[in-house]
Amino acid sequence: MRAKSFEKSKPIRAKRVELKEKMAPLEKVDQDLRDAIIKAERPVLPEIDQERAMIQKALRAVSVMILVLKRRMPRQYRLI
């Protein structure tokens, strides 16, 4: 009984291995693209980095304010 199921799974395993071999170059390209995107997202000028930090701080402050408002007045801020 087990031998039959093993024989049936052989071609499936072979296909899986074949697919992995075919996908390997694609994964390499995918990783290269990720690396390129990460490099592109890095700020070139320190001013840009400072602006980004200020924007992040402002967004954090706004999100905290929304949470406080939701806690204090849940009915008015039900949709947020």
Secondary structure, DSSP 4 states (H G I P E B T S, - for coil): -HHHHHHHHHHHHHHHHHHHHHHHHHHHHHHHHHHHHHHHHS-SSHHHHHHHHHHHHHHHHHHHHHHHHHHH-TTTTS--
